[in-house]
Amino acid sequence: MTRYEQVAEELRRRIEHGLYRVGDRLPSIRALCQEFGVSVSTVQEAYRRLEDVALVESRPKSGFFVLPRQVPTQLPTMTRPAQRPLDVSQWDQVLAMVGSPGDETVLMLGGGIPDLESPTLKPLQRLLGGLHRGSGAQGYNYDPLAGSLELRRQVARLTTASGCLLHPDDILTTTGCQEALAIAIRALAGPGDVVAVDSPSFYGTLQILKANGLKALEIPTDPQTGISLEALELALEQWPIRAIQVTPTCNNPLGYTMPEAKKRELVRLAQRFDVAIIEDDVYGDLAYGLPRPRTLKSFDDDGRVLLCSSFSKTLMPGLRVGWIAPGRYRDRVAHMKYVSTGASATLPQLAVAAFVERGHYERHLREITRQYQRHRDILLGWIERWFPTGTAVSYPQGSFLLWLEMPAGIDCVDLNARLAASRIRIAPGSLFSASGKYRDCLRLNYAPRPTADTARAVRTVGETLSAMLDEERAWQASS
């Protein structure tokens, strides 16, 4: 780390810990030169870096001041998808996003990858290395179909924070949350069946429906409180829905966390219509506040909620360590897991189990959620500064994903194509719809530590959007 980075990091730490509050004047360049024993240019560069990430601002002849956190002035609107079962499309766009060869020169602003550089992950890296060197036969043999008992014990303990009382035998490990969702869906529905989903919805789940010949019934969803229970009730009365799939906590991509009373009501609605709920809780542990939000599963008293999660978003996606608590559907889910992957990889499960058991996981969550909350505010500041007037933005209370709704006339699929020349990629909103809706929306990721390069990329996105709006207005004026 260079000297100016050290100075910037120390000032950032003081701001985060409240030593300097919003609106406070920061130490002068001369004072910092004396404190840190560095040159004027070093302090100037440190302050420039903090300006780049919207933590401070320079006021002529007054010095540097702490900027307030940015709260969006305009939130996305209630979604209005077509309320009839649809065949899922968009595979070509999903494949372009997840299946293209890795290119380190392309800045991926829209992916779902957590920060992999956090110092709090180092104990996990050491555990993985130690297990590879000395685990013996246990680490290289097949695990039981249910997965590592050590890991299932730790998962059962962790779920108490979300209001659940699970036994290790209630849990099966999976190859990531994607497999948990896939085997849950296959255990409940077959070709031609209808699954209700919140909308917009995780494109991975939508593609599972497509692969299994299922239809998606997209339900209107509020960007602050989640799926419309009124619309869902009407859909349950009208259509033969086999399952409801939702992400009610730290939702991807809208960012909302459903209020507890609404979660309880959703479970009651499912009981009344005797339908299963597949709950994706992969981002739930990344909630910024305490206590950690309760899951739908915590209100389930008859085993109809299949709780799916993983450590891919909280730790490392490459571990491929996930799990499912399938309730009354355990036998069917176990069979689907057997015909899908059989046993899961053993060593990553053992490493994660040890990481959790030794207290590293809770410490990591404390640090990483504070980091993500800071990064959210920085990104919101950049959007406020560089994006067109009328841009609506979500305000997530957890995870690391932001949903943006553009002014009328913007096509984010076209935006992504234009950004290719600048080696930048976003996630167009159409990925998150069965029918390709939300072309005027996009998803951004704020997990990595903000840098000057990231700031320039976000500014490029904003400037490209403004140019597209100018073109649209010019076209409308001439037609």
N, C-alpha and C positions, 0 to 999 in steps of 0.2 A: 504494500500500500504506500503510495507517495505521500509526501508531507501535506500537500493541500487536501488529499483525501482524508488523512488523519484529522486535520482541523475540521473539515466538513462533517465528518462522522461524529466528532465530539460535540459540535454545535447541534447536530441532529439529535444526538442522545439527550442533550440538555433540554431541547424543545419537547421531546417526547415525554420526558420525566417531569415536565411542568416548571422547570427552573426559569424558562422564558415562556411566557404565555402569549396567547393571541393578542396582537397589537403592541407587544412590548418592543422597545428599541433594543437591538442587539449591540454587543460591544463594538467599539470603533475598530477600524483596521489597525490603527496604531496600538490600541490596547491588546489586540490579539497577537500582533507581532511580538510584543513584549512578553505576553503570557506563554506563547509556544516557542519563542526564540526562532521565528521564521521571518522571511522577507515580506515586503508589502505585496509583491506579485503573488506569493503563495496564498496569502489571506484573500486577496482579490479573486483568485481562481477558486478558492473554497466557497466564497460567497456566490460566485457565478454558478457553481454546481448546485448550491441550494436553491438559487433562483430557477434553475432549469427544472427542478422537481417540485416547484411551486410551494416550497416551505417558507421562503422569505421573499420580500420585495425591497427594492432600492428606491428611496425617496430622495430626490435631488436636494442637496445641502442639508439633509436630515439624518442620513445613514440607512441602516438596514433594519427591517421590522418583520416580526413573525406574522405570516398570513393566516387568516381564519380557515377552518376546514370548509370545504365546498359542499353545500347541500343543494341538490338539484332544485331549480325553480319549477321545472316541468317534468312530471313523471310520465311514463308510457301509459297509453289508454288501455281500458279493458279490451281484451282480445275478442274478436267476433269470427270464429272459424265457421265453416259450413257444418251444420249440425246433422250430418247424415254419415253413415259408415263409408269410408273411402279406402281404396287401394293405396298403399304407400308408394310414393315415387322418390325422386331426389337421390337415388343411389349414385348416379354419376358425379354429383357434386360432393357427396360424402367421400367417395373413393378418391376424388381429386384432393380432398383435404387430408385424409388419413393414409392414403396408399401411395402417395408420391414419394420418390426417393428423398432422403434427408439432404437439405442444402443449408449449410451453416451461414451462407451469405443472405438468406431470406429471413426477415424478421417476422416471426409468427405471432401476430398480435391477438389472434382469436382462438387459439387452442385451449385445451383443458388440462394443461400440465401445471403442477404445483412448482414452487421454488425448490429446486434440487440442490441449491448451494448453501442452504441454511446450516450454520455450525451445529445446530441441535441434532442434525442427522448423523454426525460423525460417530457416535456410539453404535448406531445401527450398522454403519459401514465396517466398523471393527468387529462387530458380532458376526457379520456375514463372512468376513475374511477368516475369522477364527474357526467357524463351523466348517468352511470349505477345507481347512487344513486338518481338523481334528475330530470331525463328527463320527468317523467310523462307519460301520454298516448301517446304523440307523438313518443317517443322512442320505444314503444312496438307495435305500430300499423303498418299495411302495408303502405309502401311508395307508391307513384304513380308509375306506370309502368316505367316512364322515370327516376325515382330516385329522390333523395333529391334535391330540387331547390337550397338550400344553397350550396350544393357541386357542382352542375352544374354551378352555377355562378362563383365559384372559379376556376373550371377547365377552363371555357371559358377565364377567366382573365389570367391564367397561359399559355395558348396556344398562347397568343400574342408574347411570347418570341421566339416561333418557327415560327413566321411569319403568323400565322392563325388569322382570324377575325371570331370567332364563337359566336353565341348567345347561351344562356343556353338551348333554345329549340332545338338546333342542336345536343345536347348531350343526350345519355342515359347512366345511370350507369349500371354496370354489377358486377357479382361476380368474380372479378379479370380479368386480361387481357386474361386468358385462355378462359373464357366464351365469352368475346368480339370477340376473333378470331373464336370461334366455331360458334357463331350465324351469324357472317359475312360470313363464308364459307357456312353455310347451307342456307343462304338467296340468295346466288349466284349460287350454283351448287348442282346437285343431283347425285345419283349413276351412275357410269360410266363416269362422266365428268372428265376433265383434269384441274389441277391447276398447274401453273408454280411457282417454288420456287427457291430461291437462295440456293446454295449448298456449304458447309454443311448448314443445316437449323435446327431451334429449334425443338426438338423431339416432343414437345407438339403439335405443328401445324401438323407435319407429322401424329401423331396418330389421330388427328381430321379427317384428310383425310381418314385414314384407317377405322375409325368407321362409316363414312358416305359413304363408297363404292366408294371413289374418287381415281383417279390416280394422282401421283405426277410426274411432268416433271422437273427434276433437271437441272438448268442452270449453266454453268461454272461461277465461282465467283473469283474475284481477292481479295487477303487478305488485300489490301490497299484501293481499290476504289469500290469494290462491284461487283454486278451482271454484267455479260457481256451483254451489250445492243445489240451487234452484234449477239451473240448467241440467245438472247431472240427474236430478230426480225426474225431470221430464223425459230425459233420454232413457232412463231405466224403465219408465212406464211404456215407452214407445218401441224400444229395440231389445232384442235378446242378448244383452251384454253378458259376456262370460267372466270378465274381470275388469277391475279399475286399476290403472297404473298411474301413480302420482309420485311427485318428489316434493313433499310438503315442507321440508326444512332446508333452508339455504338453497332454494330451488335453482336448477340449471335449466334455462338460461335467465329467467326473470329475476332471481335473487331474493324473492320473498320468503318469509317463514309464516306459515299458516297459524293464526291464533289458536291457542289451546282449545278454546270452546268449539271452534270450527272443526278441529281435528276430531274431537269427541263426537260431534254431530255427524261427520263423514262416516265414522265407524258404525254409528247407529243406523245411518241410511243404508250401508252395505248389509247390515244384519236384517233390516226390514225387507230388502229385496233378495236376500240370500245370495250375495255375490261376493267373490273374493277380492281383496285389495293387495296389489303388489306395491310395496313401499320401497322406493329408492332413497336410501339415507346416506349416500356416499359422501355428501358434504356436511352432514349433520354435526360432526365433531368440530367443524370449523366455524361454528357460531361465535360471534364476537363477545356476546354477553353471557353472564351467569345468572341463574342456572342454565345449563345446556337445555335447549328446547326438548320437550317430550316427543316421542315418536307416536305414530298411529298405533303401532304395536302395543304401546303401553296401555292403551284403552281397549285392547282386544281381549274379550273374555271367552270367546268360543273358537279361537284358533284360525280365523279366516284371513288374518293379515300375514302375508309373507314378507318379512323384513330382509332387505338386501343391502349389503354395504361392502366396503373393502378398505384397504389402506393405500389405495392408489392415489387418492387426492390429498390425504393427510401426510403420507410419507413419500413413497416412490412408486410410480406406475409400473416400472420394470419388475417390481417384486411379484406382481400378479397374485397377490394374496387377497382374496375376498371371502365372503361368507353369506349364508342365508339361514334365517330362522323361519322355517316353512309352516309351523303350526300343524294343523290337522292334515296338511298335504305332504307330510314328511316322506311317506313311502313312495309317493309318485315322484317327488323331487329327487329322492335318492336314486330311483331308477333312471331318471333323466340325466342325472350326473354320471351315473355309471356308463350309459351309452354315449355320453358326450366326451368326457375326459377320463373317467375312472378316478384314479387317485390324483391329487394335486401334488405339485412339487414340494418336497419335504423341507429342504434347507431354508428357503425363505420363510416358511411357516415357523420353524424353530427360532429363526433370528428375530422375527417380529414378536413372538411370544416372550422371548427373553428381554427384548427392548421394552415391552409393556410392563413385564413383571418387575423390572429394576427401576421403574419410575421415569424412564426417559421419555415415554410417550406423552405423559401429562405435561412435563416440562417443555417438550417440543410444541405441544398445542398452545401453551400459554404464550410462548415467544412468537410462533408463526401467526397466530390470530391477531396479535398486536401489530405485527408487520403488515399483514394483509389489510387491516383497517387503515393504516397509514397510507399504504399504496392506493387504496380506493380513493382516499381524499386527494392524493396527488393527481391521480388520473382525472378525477372530476374537475380539478382546477385547470388542467390542460384542456379538457373538453369545453369548459366555460370560456376559456381564452381563445381557442382556435376553431371551434366548430360553429356551423351556421346558427343564427338565431332561429329558435323553434325546434331545436334538437331536444327530444325528451329522453331522460336518462333514469335508469333504475337506481335505487339506493339500498344495496344489499346489506344485511346485518350479519353476514357470514360468507364464507368461501372467498373466491377471487375472480368472479366473473361479473361483467357489467353488460346490461342490455340497453341498446340505444334504438330509439325510433326517430327516423329522419323526417324532415319536412316533406310535404307532398312533392312528387316529381323525382325523387331519388330512387334509383335501383341499385341495391348493394351488391348484386351479382355483377353488374357493370362496373361498380366501384372496385370490386376485387380485381377485375381484369385490368383496369387502369393502373392499379397500384403495383401490378406485376413488374412494370418498368422500373419502379423504385425499390424492388426486392422486398416488398411488404405484402403480407396477407392478413385479411380479417376473416371472420366467420359470418357469411351472409345469413340473414334471418330465415331464408327459405329452407335451409338445412333442417330447421326445427319444426317443420310442418309436413304433414302427410301429403299435402297437395301443392306445396311450394309457395304458400302464403308467406307474408312477412318479408317480402323483397325490399321493403323500405326500412328494414331493421338490420342490426348487426350485433355480434357479441365480441367483447374485448376481454382480454385476460390481464390482470394486474398483479399476478403472483411474483414475477421476477423483480429484483431490486431496480428501481427507476434509474436510468442513466441518461446522459445527454443524447445518446443514439436513440433511445426509446422516445424521448421527448421530441426529437426531430421527426421520428416516424409518425407519432400521433399528430404532430402539426401538419405533416404531409397529407395524412388522411383528411384532416379538417379542411385544408386548402383545396384538396381535390373535390371534396363534397361541395364547397362553395362554388368552385368552377362549374360543377355539374348543375347546380341550381341556377347559376347565371345563364348557362346554355338553355335550360328548360324554360326560363322566363323569356329569353330572347326568341325561342321557337314559338312560344305561346303568343308573343306580341306580333310576330310576323304572320301567324296563321289566322 
